[in-house]
Amino acid sequence: MKNIKWIALACSAVLYFQQANAQEVVSAKDSASYEEIVAQINKLASSGTEEDKALLKQEAEALALKKDEDQLTLAASIYERALDDTEKATAIRAAIESQYPQGKTVRNKSYSEMLKEAGEDISAADFEQRYVAWTKQYPAANYAEKDHSIYHSALFNLVNRYVKESNMPKTREILSQLKGTDFYVPAVATTFDKLTDADKDYAAFAPLLKDAYTVGKAASESEDPKQKQSNNANYYAAVAPIYAAALTEEKNYDEAIEITQSSLEESHFGGYYALKNAKVLGNAYAQKGEKEKALETYEKFIAANGKDSTIVAQAQVLYKDVHGDKADFQAHLADLDKQMTEAYFAKYEKEMKKEEAPAFTLVNRDGKEVSLSDFKGKVVVLDFWATWCGPCIVSFPGMQAAVTKYANDDEVEFLFIDTWQREENYKELVDEFIAKNNYSFHVLFDEMKDRSKATVTAYGIQGIPAKVIIDKEGFIRFQNSGSESNVDKLVKELDTKITLAKRG
């Protein structure tokens, strides 16, 4: 059984702990650094053995005696997450608030209360006043630089509020305040994406976009592991096509082409940002007057990703411009689809494996027990997800399209395993989510409290969304994590894998 990661980042939220060999309480050693303590905890926390659980409890007990807020906070987390002792965790957190009235715990709690009181409907200006008052009560200068991210997050929240009000001067002002932080590139990229078409003033945002692109590129190419793994580096790919679009607006076609062309070639016209890059690249070529290259860009995208409606519409216009009004675009489109199908079969045949699928019995939304063995003789598609997981939700239109396509296929079953939910009312949240979006998903509920007994753990999954394709004999043939917003591409991928799994 593979192990899973404890400390959460994005949608990789779970406990990550490996089997421990060292039978000593690292937390009790005065010489042990915080990093060493965390490393020890990461070795212990979900191995499943009573010996390691006992040692983990000793680590928590030793940490609870420390006079350090970070270590006390870690103790509370261990009790709550790994030992299921919420009473002890609550007591430790209360002690932290008492001992450190200006500490991070109190500061963070105050910020959460401010957000709750403010709600979503107050004006951005009112929220800014509350934020300024909060920063005066808890000045950033009083805390180590590594603990400043909450201030950057607050500014990010403020930006989103000004964007919602279409207040572009304040939006740009707050974004500028994030310069020099690890929130800068993500904030610029995501903020611009949220703008209405009317507010997307490329000229006004050009300095910010150029700066964010430069910062993100430098971070992604840095030899410093910390920089290379930073948010700024991770969002370089997101800001690049936006900056390239701004360059196109400025008629700087060559630089826009260079940025997007290199991104597409590096990803083989695939990846999360392929659609954005292809749109910008095709437009830059078209604006430059190079219609053949624009058409080639769209053709390569369609052959790799499927028939996105906006790309197809642009390609159809260019196809007639290049080949004449009598040219049969639909036949050409069918040929591109055939190329995609052939490429997918070649790709996934190489990736097929054959591992026995762990058995499971879980409860569905109707309270009925459902076992993997119930579907012997069928290809089973598992989708591990959670209501809080943004990438999971992004992929659901494609998953619904696949479910609908196979609704009458008696050889295929889709099971959506809700996992890693910490809310007590998670079943209610799932019911509301499914009803709100009108999804016809067969949802099963994973074990939420004891992670060592969870189905997601048995399958060795370290990040969601994760999809597993099991053949008719009960063998895992495909398993991958990641999201896909392109409906046609996701359905094509599942089609290919299901077909291959049917063959056995």
C-alpha positions as CSV (number, residue, x, y, z in Angstrom):
1,M,0.0,0.0,0.0
2,K,1.4,3.4,-0.9
3,N,1.6,6.2,1.6
4,I,0.0,9.6,1.4
5,K,1.0,13.1,2.2
6,W,-0.1,14.7,5.4
7,I,0.4,18.4,4.9
8,A,-2.0,19.8,2.3
9,L,-1.1,21.8,-0.8
10,A,-3.9,22.7,-3.1
11,C,-5.8,19.5,-3.7
12,S,-3.1,17.1,-2.4
13,A,-4.6,17.4,1.0
14,V,-3.8,14.4,3.2
15,L,-1.5,12.9,5.8
16,Y,1.8,11.8,4.4
17,F,3.7,9.5,6.7
18,Q,6.0,6.6,6.0
19,Q,6.9,3.6,8.1
20,A,9.3,4.8,10.8
21,N,12.5,3.0,11.7
22,A,13.9,5.3,14.4
23,Q,12.3,4.4,17.7
24,E,13.1,7.7,19.5
25,V,11.1,10.8,20.4
26,V,12.8,13.5,18.3
27,S,10.6,16.3,19.7
28,A,12.1,15.7,23.2
29,K,15.6,16.5,22.0
30,D,16.5,20.2,22.6
31,S,18.8,20.1,19.6
32,A,16.1,19.0,17.1
33,S,15.0,21.6,14.6
34,Y,11.4,22.2,13.6
35,E,12.2,20.6,10.2
36,E,13.7,17.5,11.8
37,I,10.6,17.2,14.0
38,V,8.3,17.5,11.0
39,A,10.3,14.9,9.1
40,Q,9.9,12.5,12.0
41,I,6.2,13.1,12.2
42,N,6.0,12.6,8.4
43,K,7.5,9.1,9.0
44,L,5.1,8.0,11.6
45,A,1.6,9.3,11.1
46,S,-0.2,6.8,9.1
47,S,1.9,3.6,8.9
48,G,-1.0,1.8,10.5
49,T,1.1,0.0,13.2
50,E,0.3,0.4,16.8
51,E,4.0,0.9,17.6
52,D,4.2,3.9,15.3
53,K,0.9,5.3,16.6
54,A,2.2,5.0,20.2
55,L,5.4,6.8,19.2
56,L,3.5,9.5,17.4
57,K,1.5,10.1,20.6
58,Q,4.8,10.5,22.5
59,E,6.0,13.0,19.9
60,A,2.7,15.0,20.4
61,E,3.1,14.8,24.2
62,A,6.7,16.1,24.0
63,L,5.7,18.9,21.6
64,A,2.8,19.9,23.9
65,L,5.4,20.7,26.7
66,K,7.3,23.1,24.5
67,K,7.4,26.9,24.8
68,D,7.3,27.5,21.1
69,E,4.1,28.5,19.3
70,D,5.0,26.5,16.1
71,Q,5.7,23.3,18.0
72,L,2.6,23.7,20.1
73,T,0.6,24.2,17.0
74,L,2.2,21.1,15.5
75,A,1.2,19.1,18.6
76,A,-2.4,20.2,18.2
77,S,-2.4,19.2,14.6
78,I,-1.1,15.8,15.4
79,Y,-3.8,15.2,18.1
80,E,-6.6,16.4,15.8
81,R,-5.5,14.9,12.4
82,A,-3.5,11.8,13.3
83,L,-4.8,10.7,16.8
84,D,-8.4,11.9,16.4
85,D,-8.2,13.6,19.8
86,T,-10.0,16.9,19.2
87,E,-10.5,17.6,22.9
88,K,-6.7,17.6,23.4
89,A,-6.1,19.6,20.3
90,T,-8.7,22.2,21.4
91,A,-7.0,22.5,24.9
92,I,-3.6,23.0,23.3
93,R,-4.9,25.7,21.0
94,A,-6.6,27.5,23.9
95,A,-3.3,27.4,25.8
96,I,-1.5,28.9,22.7
97,E,-4.0,31.8,22.6
98,S,-3.5,32.5,26.3
99,Q,0.4,32.3,26.2
100,Y,0.8,34.2,22.9
101,P,-1.9,36.9,22.7
102,Q,-0.1,38.5,19.8
103,G,1.0,35.2,18.2
104,K,0.2,33.8,14.8
105,T,-2.7,31.7,16.1
106,V,-4.5,34.7,17.6
107,R,-3.6,36.8,14.5
108,N,-4.9,34.2,12.1
109,K,-8.1,33.6,14.1
110,S,-8.7,37.4,14.1
111,Y,-8.3,37.5,10.4
112,S,-10.8,34.6,9.9
113,E,-13.3,36.4,12.2
114,M,-12.8,39.5,10.1
115,L,-13.5,37.6,6.9
116,K,-16.6,36.1,8.4
117,E,-17.9,39.4,9.7
118,A,-17.2,41.1,6.4
119,G,-19.0,38.5,4.3
120,E,-19.0,38.7,0.6
121,D,-21.3,41.6,0.1
122,I,-19.6,44.6,1.7
123,S,-17.8,47.0,-0.5
124,A,-14.1,46.6,-1.3
125,A,-13.4,50.0,0.3
126,D,-15.1,48.8,3.6
127,F,-13.1,45.6,3.5
128,E,-9.9,47.6,2.9
129,Q,-10.7,49.7,6.0
130,R,-11.1,46.5,8.1
131,Y,-7.9,45.0,6.6
132,V,-5.9,48.2,7.5
133,A,-7.3,48.1,11.1
134,W,-6.3,44.5,11.4
135,T,-2.8,45.2,10.1
136,K,-2.4,47.9,12.8
137,Q,-3.4,45.4,15.5
138,Y,-1.1,42.7,14.1
139,P,1.7,44.5,12.2
140,A,3.6,42.3,9.7
141,A,6.9,43.6,11.1
142,N,6.1,41.7,14.4
143,Y,6.3,38.3,12.6
144,A,9.0,36.4,10.8
145,E,9.0,36.8,7.0
146,K,8.0,33.2,6.6
147,D,4.7,34.0,8.4
148,H,3.7,36.9,6.1
149,S,1.7,35.0,3.6
150,I,-1.6,35.8,5.4
151,Y,-1.1,39.5,4.6
152,H,-0.5,38.7,1.0
153,S,-3.6,36.5,1.0
154,A,-5.6,39.3,2.5
155,L,-4.4,41.7,-0.3
156,F,-5.4,39.0,-2.8
157,N,-8.9,38.9,-1.3
158,L,-9.0,42.7,-1.5
159,V,-8.0,42.6,-5.2
160,N,-10.8,40.2,-6.0
161,R,-13.3,42.5,-4.4
162,Y,-12.2,45.5,-6.4
163,V,-12.3,43.4,-9.6
164,K,-15.8,42.4,-8.8
165,E,-16.7,46.2,-8.6
166,S,-14.7,46.8,-11.9
167,N,-12.5,49.3,-10.1
168,M,-9.5,48.9,-12.2
169,P,-7.3,51.7,-10.7
170,K,-7.6,50.1,-7.2
171,T,-7.1,46.7,-8.7
172,R,-3.8,47.7,-10.2
173,E,-2.8,49.5,-7.1
174,I,-3.3,46.5,-4.8
175,L,-1.6,44.2,-7.3
176,S,1.4,46.5,-7.2
177,Q,1.5,46.1,-3.4
178,L,2.0,42.4,-3.9
179,K,5.3,42.9,-5.8
180,G,8.1,41.1,-4.2
181,T,5.9,38.4,-2.7
182,D,5.2,34.8,-3.7
183,F,1.6,35.9,-4.4
184,Y,2.5,38.4,-7.1
185,V,2.4,36.3,-10.3
186,P,-0.6,34.2,-9.2
187,A,-2.5,37.4,-8.2
188,V,-1.8,39.1,-11.6
189,A,-2.6,36.0,-13.6
190,T,-5.8,35.0,-11.8
191,T,-7.0,38.6,-11.5
192,F,-6.7,39.3,-15.2
193,D,-8.6,36.1,-15.9
194,K,-11.5,37.3,-13.8
195,L,-11.9,40.6,-15.6
196,T,-14.8,41.1,-17.9
197,D,-14.1,41.7,-21.5
198,A,-14.9,45.4,-21.0
199,D,-12.3,45.6,-18.2
200,K,-9.5,43.8,-20.0
201,D,-7.5,46.9,-20.8
202,Y,-4.3,45.3,-22.0
203,A,-2.5,48.7,-22.3
204,A,-3.3,49.7,-18.7
205,F,-2.3,46.3,-17.3
206,A,0.7,45.9,-19.6
207,P,3.4,47.0,-17.0
208,L,2.0,44.6,-14.4
209,L,1.7,41.8,-16.9
210,K,5.3,42.3,-18.2
211,D,6.7,42.5,-14.7
212,A,4.8,39.4,-13.5
213,Y,5.9,37.5,-16.6
214,T,9.5,38.4,-16.0
215,V,9.3,37.4,-12.3
216,G,7.6,34.1,-13.1
217,K,10.0,33.3,-15.9
218,A,13.0,34.0,-13.6
219,A,11.6,31.9,-10.8
220,S,10.8,28.9,-13.1
221,E,14.3,29.0,-14.6
222,S,16.0,29.5,-11.2
223,E,18.6,26.9,-10.0
224,D,17.4,27.7,-6.4
225,P,14.9,24.8,-5.5
226,K,12.9,27.2,-3.3
227,Q,12.4,29.6,-6.2
228,K,11.7,26.9,-8.7
229,Q,9.0,25.4,-6.5
230,S,7.5,28.8,-5.6
231,N,4.0,30.0,-6.5
232,N,5.5,32.6,-8.8
233,A,7.2,29.8,-10.7
234,N,4.1,27.6,-10.7
235,Y,2.0,30.4,-12.2
236,Y,4.5,31.4,-14.9
237,A,2.7,29.2,-17.4
238,A,-0.6,30.9,-16.5
239,V,0.7,34.5,-16.9
240,A,2.7,33.8,-20.1
241,P,-0.3,33.6,-22.6
242,I,-1.9,36.6,-20.9
243,Y,1.2,38.7,-21.4
244,A,1.5,37.4,-25.0
245,A,-2.1,38.5,-25.6
246,A,-1.1,42.0,-24.3
247,L,1.8,42.0,-26.7
248,T,-0.5,41.1,-29.6
249,E,-2.7,44.0,-28.7
250,E,0.4,46.2,-28.9
251,K,1.1,44.6,-32.3
252,N,4.3,43.1,-31.0
253,Y,3.4,39.9,-32.8
254,D,6.9,38.3,-32.9
255,E,7.4,38.3,-29.1
256,A,3.9,37.0,-28.6
257,I,4.5,34.2,-31.1
258,E,7.8,33.3,-29.5
259,I,6.3,33.0,-26.0
260,T,3.3,30.9,-26.9
261,Q,5.0,28.9,-29.6
262,S,7.7,27.7,-27.2
263,S,5.1,26.8,-24.5
264,L,3.1,24.8,-27.0
265,E,6.1,23.0,-28.4
266,E,7.4,22.1,-24.9
267,S,4.0,20.7,-24.0
268,H,3.4,19.0,-27.4
269,F,0.3,21.1,-27.6
270,G,-1.0,19.6,-24.4
271,G,-1.3,20.6,-20.8
272,Y,-3.6,22.9,-18.9
273,Y,-2.7,26.1,-20.7
274,A,-2.6,24.7,-24.2
275,L,-6.0,26.2,-25.2
276,K,-5.0,29.7,-24.1
277,N,-1.6,29.5,-25.8
278,A,-3.2,28.2,-29.0
279,K,-5.8,31.0,-29.1
280,V,-3.1,33.7,-28.6
281,L,-0.6,32.1,-31.0
282,G,-3.2,31.6,-33.7
283,N,-4.5,35.2,-33.3
284,A,-1.0,36.6,-33.4
285,Y,-0.2,34.8,-36.6
286,A,-3.5,35.9,-38.1
287,Q,-3.0,39.5,-37.1
288,K,0.4,39.4,-38.6
289,G,-1.1,38.1,-41.9
290,E,0.3,34.6,-41.7
291,K,-3.0,32.7,-42.1
292,E,-1.4,29.4,-43.0
293,K,0.6,29.4,-39.7
294,A,-2.5,30.4,-37.8
295,L,-4.5,27.5,-39.3
296,E,-1.6,25.1,-38.6
297,T,-1.6,26.2,-35.0
298,Y,-5.4,25.4,-34.6
299,E,-5.0,22.1,-36.5
300,K,-2.3,21.0,-34.2
301,F,-4.4,21.9,-31.2
302,I,-7.4,20.0,-32.5
303,A,-5.4,16.9,-33.3
304,A,-3.9,16.9,-29.8
305,N,-6.9,18.0,-27.7
306,G,-10.2,17.6,-29.6
307,K,-12.8,20.0,-31.0
308,D,-12.9,23.0,-28.7
309,S,-15.7,25.1,-30.2
310,T,-13.8,28.5,-30.3
311,I,-10.8,26.9,-31.9
312,V,-12.9,25.0,-34.5
313,A,-14.8,28.3,-35.4
314,Q,-11.5,30.1,-36.0
315,A,-10.0,27.2,-37.9
316,Q,-13.1,27.0,-40.2
317,V,-12.8,30.6,-41.2
318,L,-9.1,30.3,-41.9
319,Y,-9.5,27.0,-43.7
320,K,-11.8,28.6,-46.3
321,D,-9.4,31.6,-46.5
322,V,-6.5,29.4,-47.2
323,H,-8.1,26.6,-49.3
324,G,-11.1,28.4,-50.9
325,D,-14.8,28.4,-50.3
326,K,-15.3,24.9,-51.8
327,A,-12.9,23.3,-49.4
328,D,-14.5,20.6,-47.2
329,F,-13.7,21.7,-43.7
330,Q,-15.9,19.0,-42.0
331,A,-14.0,16.2,-43.8
332,H,-10.7,17.9,-42.7
333,L,-12.0,18.0,-39.1
334,A,-12.9,14.3,-39.2
335,D,-9.3,13.6,-40.4
336,L,-7.9,15.6,-37.4
337,D,-10.2,13.7,-35.1
338,K,-8.9,10.4,-36.5
339,Q,-5.3,11.6,-36.0
340,M,-6.2,12.3,-32.3
341,T,-7.7,8.9,-31.9
342,E,-4.7,7.1,-33.3
343,A,-2.3,9.2,-31.2
344,Y,-4.3,8.5,-28.1
345,F,-4.3,4.7,-28.7
346,A,-0.6,4.7,-29.3
347,K,0.1,6.7,-26.2
348,Y,-2.2,4.8,-23.8
349,E,-1.3,1.3,-25.0
350,K,2.3,2.1,-23.8
351,E,1.0,3.3,-20.4
352,M,-1.2,0.3,-19.7
353,K,-0.4,-1.7,-16.6
354,K,-1.9,-4.7,-14.8
355,E,-2.2,-4.5,-11.0
356,E,-4.8,-6.1,-8.8
357,A,-7.3,-3.5,-7.7
358,P,-7.7,-3.3,-3.9
359,A,-11.2,-4.4,-2.9
360,F,-13.5,-2.0,-1.2
361,T,-17.0,-1.7,0.2
362,L,-18.4,1.8,0.6
363,V,-21.8,3.4,1.2
364,N,-23.5,5.5,-1.5
365,R,-25.8,8.5,-1.1
366,D,-28.8,6.3,-0.5
367,G,-27.0,4.5,2.4
368,K,-26.6,1.3,0.3
369,E,-23.3,-0.6,0.5
370,V,-21.5,-0.9,-2.8
371,S,-18.5,-3.1,-3.4
372,L,-16.0,-3.2,-6.2
373,S,-16.8,-6.9,-6.6
374,D,-20.4,-6.0,-7.5
375,F,-19.1,-5.0,-10.9
376,K,-17.1,-8.0,-11.9
377,G,-17.2,-8.4,-15.6
378,K,-17.5,-4.6,-16.1
379,V,-14.9,-1.9,-16.7
380,V,-15.0,0.4,-13.7
381,V,-14.0,4.0,-13.7
382,L,-13.1,5.5,-10.3
383,D,-13.0,9.2,-9.8
384,F,-11.6,10.3,-6.4
385,W,-12.8,13.8,-5.5
386,A,-13.9,16.2,-2.8
387,T,-16.3,19.2,-2.7
388,W,-13.5,21.6,-1.8
389,C,-11.3,20.5,-4.7
390,G,-11.3,23.1,-7.5
391,P,-9.5,20.9,-10.1
392,C,-12.0,18.1,-9.4
393,I,-14.9,20.5,-10.1
394,V,-13.2,21.8,-13.3
395,S,-13.1,18.3,-14.7
396,F,-16.8,17.4,-13.9
397,P,-18.4,18.8,-17.1
398,G,-16.2,16.3,-19.0
399,M,-16.9,13.5,-16.5
400,Q,-20.7,14.2,-16.9
401,A,-20.3,14.0,-20.7
402,A,-18.6,10.6,-20.3
403,V,-21.2,9.3,-17.9
404,T,-23.9,10.3,-20.3
405,K,-22.2,8.7,-23.2
406,Y,-21.8,5.4,-21.4
407,A,-25.2,5.5,-19.7
408,N,-26.5,2.6,-21.8
409,D,-23.3,0.6,-21.9
410,D,-23.8,-2.4,-19.6
411,E,-20.0,-3.0,-19.7
412,V,-19.0,0.2,-18.0
413,E,-19.6,1.6,-14.5
414,F,-18.5,5.1,-13.2
415,L,-18.0,5.5,-9.4
416,F,-17.3,8.9,-7.9
417,I,-15.5,8.3,-4.5
418,D,-15.8,11.4,-2.3
419,T,-12.7,11.5,0.0
420,W,-10.6,13.7,2.2
421,Q,-13.5,15.7,3.5
422,R,-13.0,17.0,7.0
423,E,-16.4,18.6,7.5
424,E,-18.8,16.7,9.8
425,N,-21.7,17.4,7.4
426,Y,-19.8,16.2,4.3
427,K,-22.6,14.0,3.1
428,E,-25.0,17.0,3.2
429,L,-22.4,19.1,1.3
430,V,-22.1,16.4,-1.4
431,D,-25.9,16.1,-1.8
432,E,-26.2,19.9,-2.2
433,F,-23.3,19.9,-4.7
434,I,-24.7,17.1,-6.9
435,A,-28.2,18.6,-6.8
436,K,-27.0,22.1,-7.6
437,N,-25.1,21.0,-10.6
438,N,-27.6,18.3,-11.7
439,Y,-24.8,15.7,-12.0
440,S,-25.9,12.0,-12.5
441,F,-22.9,10.7,-10.6
442,H,-23.0,7.5,-8.6
443,V,-21.2,8.8,-5.5
444,L,-19.6,6.6,-2.8
445,F,-18.3,7.9,0.5
446,D,-14.8,7.0,1.5
447,E,-13.5,6.5,5.1
448,M,-12.9,10.0,6.3
449,K,-11.5,9.7,9.8
450,D,-9.1,6.8,9.8
451,R,-6.9,7.5,6.7
452,S,-5.1,4.2,7.0
453,K,-8.4,2.5,6.2
454,A,-9.5,4.8,3.4
455,T,-9.9,3.5,-0.2
456,V,-7.9,6.5,-1.4
457,T,-5.0,5.3,0.7
458,A,-5.3,1.7,-0.5
459,Y,-5.0,2.9,-4.1
460,G,-1.8,4.9,-3.2
461,I,-3.3,8.2,-4.4
462,Q,-1.5,11.3,-3.3
463,G,-3.5,14.0,-5.1
464,I,-7.0,14.5,-6.3
465,P,-8.7,14.5,-8.7
466,A,-7.5,11.0,-9.5
467,K,-9.0,8.5,-11.9
468,V,-8.5,4.7,-12.0
469,I,-9.6,2.5,-14.8
470,I,-10.2,-1.2,-13.7
471,D,-10.8,-3.9,-16.3
472,K,-13.4,-6.6,-16.2
473,E,-11.2,-9.0,-14.3
474,G,-10.5,-6.6,-11.5
475,F,-7.0,-5.3,-12.6
476,I,-6.0,-1.6,-12.6
477,R,-5.0,-0.7,-16.2
478,F,-4.7,3.0,-15.8
479,Q,-4.3,5.4,-12.9
480,N,-3.5,9.1,-13.0
481,S,-4.1,12.4,-11.0
482,G,-4.8,15.7,-12.5
483,S,-7.6,17.9,-13.9
484,E,-8.9,18.5,-17.4
485,S,-11.3,21.3,-18.4
486,N,-11.5,20.4,-22.1
487,V,-14.6,18.3,-22.3
488,D,-13.8,16.7,-25.7
489,K,-10.3,15.9,-24.7
490,L,-11.3,14.3,-21.4
491,V,-14.0,12.2,-23.1
492,K,-11.6,11.1,-25.8
493,E,-9.0,10.1,-23.2
494,L,-11.6,8.1,-21.2
495,D,-13.0,6.5,-24.4
496,T,-9.5,5.3,-25.3
497,K,-8.7,3.9,-21.9
498,I,-12.1,2.2,-21.5
499,T,-11.7,0.6,-25.0
500,L,-8.3,-0.7,-24.1
501,A,-9.5,-1.9,-20.7
502,K,-12.4,-3.8,-22.4
503,R,-9.9,-5.7,-24.5
504,G,-8.1,-6.8,-21.3
